């Protein structure tokens, strides 16, 4: 084989292995879309086959971060938080405590670990960002956002699923001077800090928009949606977006030049048009009924799917106009992901459902009750290698959803 071909093959194989061993909040693009195929289109009456469950996670609603050889999630023991690594049979490989975790209202771990280039990153409810070795859990560095960047904690604990691009880790301390910051992912050292709009953080896990001219970090703070130049922290634009409790827990989504953002407590959603150079925005439409609080949404073929908060309905909206194409009370509100032509719904009352997408609506085909765990049903579903990962409090359940099991 010619040397240049062998080199290219090595690069391609290395790239594939690397991508298989990265994992983050709501999938590869943080949009709830899982690119799996040959999955069941209907479940048995009692649900898909339960392969195993692990029941020693303590309190919290961190989801699973799944790679080709390991499963990472987080939990609590007493007042302390930990990240835990399991193999694909449910055997514990390591468990690393990282300090005090949230034990007040809605106690437990708030954020999902992010796995990137052999390291695991997580933010505690008290604003400590931790970087661990994925192999053994050894802590490489910790940054205390409260002590080092004058962050102020918020009512239900600092909550952010961290975002990495290349060498940069982004997070939002919510300080007056260090409102949003960029850290070196390997050392935790500051790369830049942005004053943003000087507001408190707001439970938001940001997204990154990649334009020809620049990369833009988009996040919600207390009263605004912010667009920040990812290279230097310059605030490019802001859009006022408020609700009763300053909770903006859904990750914004950028698609075809448009930015979709949604919050709960009756606030609803907004579609913004981003200029080609990324320096300005304008409102295209609003919808105050579709007001998901923290369950996310998915966009499929120009339609937006998810559940409301105050409205308590499940919706299908037109991406272009915000018009409600379909609504349903068939299932209680909750979180949503998508794979292989089907919607996966997880209600706050402890039911998991499978729904197909037909025309401008969706129809629930199968459902089953969550058998293990306790407290809130808030952790988002995850799909990896034809398996469904379901977290409920102290329990992680793994189901075979392959069409040939």
Secondary structure as UniProt FT lines:
FT   HELIX           3..20
FT   TURN            25..30
FT   TURN            45..46
FT   STRAND          49..54
FT   STRAND          65..66
FT   STRAND          71..77
FT   TURN            78..79
FT   STRAND          80..86
FT   TURN            88..89
FT   STRAND          92..100
FT   STRAND          114..116
FT   TURN            117..118
FT   STRAND          119..123
FT   TURN            125..126
FT   STRAND          128..133
FT   TURN            134..136
FT   STRAND          139..144
FT   HELIX           145..149
FT   TURN            155..156
FT   STRAND          163..165
FT   TURN            166..167
FT   STRAND          168..171
FT   STRAND          180..184
FT   TURN            185..187
FT   STRAND          190..194
FT   TURN            196..197
FT   STRAND          207..210
FT   STRAND          215..221
FT   STRAND          224..229
FT   TURN            230..232
FT   STRAND          235..240
FT   TURN            244..245
FT   STRAND          253..255
FT   TURN            256..257
FT   STRAND          258..263
FT   TURN            264..267
FT   STRAND          268..274
FT   TURN            276..277
FT   STRAND          281..287
FT   STRAND          298..300
FT   TURN            301..302
FT   STRAND          303..307
FT   STRAND          314..318
FT   TURN            319..321
FT   STRAND          324..328
FT   STRAND          334..339
FT   TURN            340..341
FT   STRAND          342..347
FT   TURN            348..349
FT   STRAND          351..358
FT   TURN            359..360
FT   STRAND          361..369
FT   STRAND          382..384
FT   TURN            385..386
FT   STRAND          387..392
FT   TURN            393..394
FT   STRAND          395..400
FT   TURN            403..404
//
